[in-house]
Amino acid sequence: MIKNYSLLFGIVASIFICLYLSMYILRNIYYYFENKSFRKFINKLLPIFSKYNLLLLILALIFSLLHVIFIFIYTSIFNSGYIVLFILILIFKFTFFSSKNSNTNFILNILSYLLLLSLFVHYFI
């Protein structure tokens, strides 16, 4: 039964992670494509994602922590889920505790793509 909760928390965490990452992906797509109708569509979506981005990050971190806590009994320390959690903690750190002189937008953009890659590795390998 604990393993079922762990899988449920993992699925919910992955949904929140994908919603969090969609802002960064849509923003990069906006800059690379020149299609005006596609840019209008992205312009309608980006304010929604940017408004709830911090909430999505906090919920993703909470559900990822619950996923790791419940599955810790059954897995080794070398599980790929810990990489996802580590990258989420780094994103949380750079979002809330960033310094004034660093370029946090670039770092968060890189970390978001690393999070997406590690999420794929966690689910498919």
Salt bridges, closest charged atoms under 4 A:
none
